[in-house]
C-alpha cells in the first residue's frame, strides 16, 4: 500500500514537471520554425515568406497564422520575424499560470559560404 502511494505521488510530480515544461518546449520549437522562415525570407519576398510561414505552422500543427506574426525585411535582405503570444501552464485541468512570450528571430542574407 505504501509503495502504491509513493508511486502515485511520484507520477503526479513527474506529470506536473511535464506540464510546466510544455510552454517552454513549444516556444523553443516555434523559434526553430521561425529561424527557417527567416532564412527563407532573406531570398524571397514578404508575400512568399508569409505563405511559407503559413505552411510551416500548418505542418507543425500550430494555431498561428502569418497574420499573427510581424515580418520585416530591410534593403540588405535582413529578415526579422516576431510574435507575442500567451500560453498557460495547466496541471490536472487547473490553470496555474499564464505566460506571455515574445519570440524574435532575425537572419541576414549570406552571399557565399566558403
FENFEN-V819617 format. One record per residue. BURIAL is 1 if it has 16 or more other C-alpha atoms within 10 Angstrom, else 0. Layout:
BEGIN
{{BURIAL} {BURIAL}}
END
This chain:
BEGIN
{{0} {0} {0} {0} {0} {0} {0} {0} {0} {0} {0} {0} {0} {0} {0} {0} {0} {0} {1} {1} {0} {0} {1} {0} {0} {0} {1} {0} {0} {1} {1} {0} {1} {1} {1} {0} {1} {1} {1} {1} {1} {1} {1} {0} {0} {1} {0} {0} {1} {1} {0} {1} {1} {1} {0} {1} {1} {0} {0} {0} {0} {0} {0} {1} {0} {1} {0} {0} {1} {0} {1} {0} {1} {0} {0} {0} {1} {1} {1} {1} {1} {1} {1} {0} {0} {0} {0} {1} {1} {1} {1} {0} {0} {0} {0} {0} {0} {0} {0} {0} {0} {0} {0} {1} {1} {1} {1} {1} {0} {0} {0} {0} {0} {0}}
END
